[in-house]
Amino acid sequence: MVTVTFVTANEERVTAQAPAGDNLLRLGQAAGMPLEGTCEGQMACSTCHVIVAREWFEKLPRATEDEEDLLDLAAGVRPTSRLSCQIELTAALDGLEVRIPGDSHDMRRR
């Protein structure tokens, strides 16, 4: 199992686990995080934007040009921003910490 800590806009820390091979978007949604994932993980939107803790960012594979283009559309982008649908959980990411941007809204929760 891969353990991930999500830090909400209110500084609440939520720890969740998923098997290696799953992706961060699905884990975040299962943990109740406001990651809409409008495109259902097909990398066609930016509603699953997260900010990866700096110490973990370099451990991720580089973002593709398509992902970087979509991040340009997201609010609150930081240098360590990524789309959670593009982060595959691996044993090397056990302990990963990501922040949910303060302007995240999950329209599924209305």
Phi and psi in degrees as GROMACS dihedral restraints (atoms count N, CA, C in turn):
[ dihedral_restraints ]
;  ai    aj    ak    al  type     phi  dphi    fc
    3     4     5     6     1  -109.0    20    10
    4     5     6     7     1   126.6    20    10
    6     7     8     9     1   -98.2    20    10
    7     8     9    10     1   132.8    20    10
    9    10    11    12     1  -129.7    20    10
   10    11    12    13     1   139.2    20    10
   12    13    14    15     1  -108.3    20    10
   13    14    15    16     1   124.7    20    10
   15    16    17    18     1   -99.5    20    10
   16    17    18    19     1   134.4    20    10
   18    19    20    21     1  -111.5    20    10
   19    20    21    22     1   118.8    20    10
   21    22    23    24     1   -81.2    20    10
   22    23    24    25     1   171.7    20    10
   24    25    26    27     1   -61.7    20    10
   25    26    27    28     1   -23.4    20    10
   27    28    29    30     1   -92.2    20    10
   28    29    30    31     1    12.1    20    10
   30    31    32    33     1    68.3    20    10
   31    32    33    34     1    15.7    20    10
   33    34    35    36     1   -75.1    20    10
   34    35    36    37     1   137.4    20    10
   36    37    38    39     1  -104.9    20    10
   37    38    39    40     1   122.6    20    10
   39    40    41    42     1  -120.6    20    10
   40    41    42    43     1   120.6    20    10
   42    43    44    45     1  -102.5    20    10
   43    44    45    46     1   135.8    20    10
   45    46    47    48     1  -141.1    20    10
   46    47    48    49     1   160.8    20    10
   48    49    50    51     1  -131.2    20    10
   49    50    51    52     1   147.9    20    10
   51    52    53    54     1  -148.5    20    10
   52    53    54    55     1   158.0    20    10
   54    55    56    57     1   -70.3    20    10
   55    56    57    58     1   150.7    20    10
   57    58    59    60     1   -55.8    20    10
   58    59    60    61     1   141.8    20    10
   60    61    62    63     1   102.6    20    10
   61    62    63    64     1   -21.6    20    10
   63    64    65    66     1   -75.6    20    10
   64    65    66    67     1   174.1    20    10
   66    67    68    69     1  -118.1    20    10
   67    68    69    70     1   163.0    20    10
   69    70    71    72     1   -64.8    20    10
   70    71    72    73     1   -33.7    20    10
   72    73    74    75     1   -60.1    20    10
   73    74    75    76     1   -51.2    20    10
   75    76    77    78     1   -62.2    20    10
   76    77    78    79     1   -40.7    20    10
   78    79    80    81     1   -63.9    20    10
   79    80    81    82     1   -45.6    20    10
   81    82    83    84     1   -61.0    20    10
   82    83    84    85     1   -43.1    20    10
   84    85    86    87     1   -63.0    20    10
   85    86    87    88     1   -43.2    20    10
   87    88    89    90     1   -64.1    20    10
   88    89    90    91     1   -28.3    20    10
   90    91    92    93     1   -87.1    20    10
   91    92    93    94     1     1.6    20    10
   93    94    95    96     1    85.8    20    10
   94    95    96    97     1    14.7    20    10
   96    97    98    99     1   -76.3    20    10
   97    98    99   100     1   149.4    20    10
   99   100   101   102     1   -79.9    20    10
  100   101   102   103     1    61.6    20    10
  102   103   104   105     1  -108.0    20    10
  103   104   105   106     1   100.5    20    10
  105   106   107   108     1   -65.5    20    10
  106   107   108   109     1   -48.0    20    10
  108   109   110   111     1    60.7    20    10
  109   110   111   112     1    48.3    20    10
  111   112   113   114     1   -49.5    20    10
  112   113   114   115     1   -38.6    20    10
  114   115   116   117     1   -87.3    20    10
  115   116   117   118     1     6.6    20    10
  117   118   119   120     1    59.6    20    10
  118   119   120   121     1    36.8    20    10
  120   121   122   123     1    81.4    20    10
  121   122   123   124     1    17.3    20    10
  123   124   125   126     1   -92.1    20    10
  124   125   126   127     1     8.6    20    10
  126   127   128   129     1    54.9    20    10
  127   128   129   130     1    52.6    20    10
  129   130   131   132     1  -124.0    20    10
  130   131   132   133     1     7.7    20    10
  132   133   134   135     1  -150.5    20    10
  133   134   135   136     1  -174.1    20    10
  135   136   137   138     1  -128.2    20    10
  136   137   138   139     1    24.6    20    10
  138   139   140   141     1   -81.2    20    10
  139   140   141   142     1     6.1    20    10
  141   142   143   144     1  -118.4    20    10
  142   143   144   145     1    23.7    20    10
  144   145   146   147     1   -61.2    20    10
  145   146   147   148     1   131.7    20    10
  147   148   149   150     1  -132.9    20    10
  148   149   150   151     1   161.9    20    10
  150   151   152   153     1  -111.8    20    10
  151   152   153   154     1   116.4    20    10
  153   154   155   156     1   -82.8    20    10
  154   155   156   157     1   135.8    20    10
  156   157   158   159     1   -56.1    20    10
  157   158   159   160     1   136.7    20    10
  159   160   161   162     1   -51.4    20    10
  160   161   162   163     1   -41.2    20    10
  162   163   164   165     1   -67.7    20    10
  163   164   165   166     1   -16.1    20    10
  165   166   167   168     1  -100.8    20    10
  166   167   168   169     1   -21.0    20    10
  168   169   170   171     1   -57.4    20    10
  169   170   171   172     1   -43.7    20    10
  171   172   173   174     1   -70.0    20    10
  172   173   174   175     1   -14.5    20    10
  174   175   176   177     1   -83.9    20    10
  175   176   177   178     1   -10.1    20    10
  177   178   179   180     1   -87.0    20    10
  178   179   180   181     1   150.8    20    10
  180   181   182   183     1   -61.3    20    10
  181   182   183   184     1   150.9    20    10
  183   184   185   186     1   -59.4    20    10
  184   185   186   187     1   146.2    20    10
  186   187   188   189     1   -69.8    20    10
  187   188   189   190     1   143.9    20    10
  189   190   191   192     1   -75.1    20    10
  190   191   192   193     1   166.4    20    10
  192   193   194   195     1   -62.0    20    10
  193   194   195   196     1   -37.7    20    10
  195   196   197   198     1   -62.7    20    10
  196   197   198   199     1   -42.3    20    10
  198   199   200   201     1   -64.6    20    10
  199   200   201   202     1   -43.5    20    10
  201   202   203   204     1   -61.0    20    10
  202   203   204   205     1   -38.4    20    10
  204   205   206   207     1   -62.7    20    10
  205   206   207   208     1   -40.6    20    10
  207   208   209   210     1   -69.4    20    10
  208   209   210   211     1   -35.9    20    10
  210   211   212   213     1   -63.3    20    10
  211   212   213   214     1   -28.0    20    10
  213   214   215   216     1   -61.0    20    10
  214   215   216   217     1   -21.4    20    10
  216   217   218   219     1   -92.3    20    10
  217   218   219   220     1   -11.6    20    10
  219   220   221   222     1   -83.4    20    10
  220   221   222   223     1   148.0    20    10
  222   223   224   225     1   -83.4    20    10
  223   224   225   226     1   146.0    20    10
  225   226   227   228     1    71.3    20    10
  226   227   228   229     1    27.5    20    10
  228   229   230   231     1   -66.9    20    10
  229   230   231   232     1   140.3    20    10
  231   232   233   234     1  -123.2    20    10
  232   233   234   235     1   169.3    20    10
  234   235   236   237     1   -58.4    20    10
  235   236   237   238     1   -24.2    20    10
  237   238   239   240     1  -106.4    20    10
  238   239   240   241     1    23.8    20    10
  240   241   242   243     1   -73.7    20    10
  241   242   243   244     1   144.7    20    10
  243   244   245   246     1  -147.1    20    10
  244   245   246   247     1   164.3    20    10
  246   247   248   249     1   -89.9    20    10
  247   248   249   250     1   125.1    20    10
  249   250   251   252     1   -64.6    20    10
  250   251   252   253     1   -25.0    20    10
  252   253   254   255     1   -68.1    20    10
  253   254   255   256     1   -15.4    20    10
  255   256   257   258     1  -100.5    20    10
  256   257   258   259     1     4.9    20    10
  258   259   260   261     1  -105.4    20    10
  259   260   261   262     1   105.5    20    10
  261   262   263   264     1   -83.0    20    10
  262   263   264   265     1   130.4    20    10
  264   265   266   267     1   -77.1    20    10
  265   266   267   268     1   127.2    20    10
  267   268   269   270     1  -130.2    20    10
  268   269   270   271     1   165.8    20    10
  270   271   272   273     1   -57.4    20    10
  271   272   273   274     1   -33.0    20    10
  273   274   275   276     1   -66.1    20    10
  274   275   276   277     1   -17.2    20    10
  276   277   278   279     1  -100.2    20    10
  277   278   279   280     1     9.1    20    10
  279   280   281   282     1   -61.0    20    10
  280   281   282   283     1   120.9    20    10
  282   283   284   285     1   102.9    20    10
  283   284   285   286     1    -0.9    20    10
  285   286   287   288     1   -49.4    20    10
  286   287   288   289     1   141.2    20    10
  288   289   290   291     1  -126.0    20    10
  289   290   291   292     1   130.1    20    10
  291   292   293   294     1  -133.3    20    10
  292   293   294   295     1   150.6    20    10
  294   295   296   297     1  -107.4    20    10
  295   296   297   298     1   138.4    20    10
  297   298   299   300     1   -87.9    20    10
  298   299   300   301     1   122.6    20    10
  300   301   302   303     1   -58.1    20    10
  301   302   303   304     1   146.2    20    10
  303   304   305   306     1   -62.4    20    10
  304   305   306   307     1   -21.3    20    10
  306   307   308   309     1   -99.9    20    10
  307   308   309   310     1    18.6    20    10
  309   310   311   312     1   -74.0    20    10
  310   311   312   313     1   136.1    20    10
  312   313   314   315     1  -135.3    20    10
  313   314   315   316     1   131.9    20    10
  315   316   317   318     1  -107.6    20    10
  316   317   318   319     1   103.6    20    10
  318   319   320   321     1   -65.2    20    10
  319   320   321   322     1   -15.3    20    10
  321   322   323   324     1   -68.0    20    10
  322   323   324   325     1   -16.8    20    10
  324   325   326   327     1   -97.6    20    10
  325   326   327   328     1    13.5    20    10
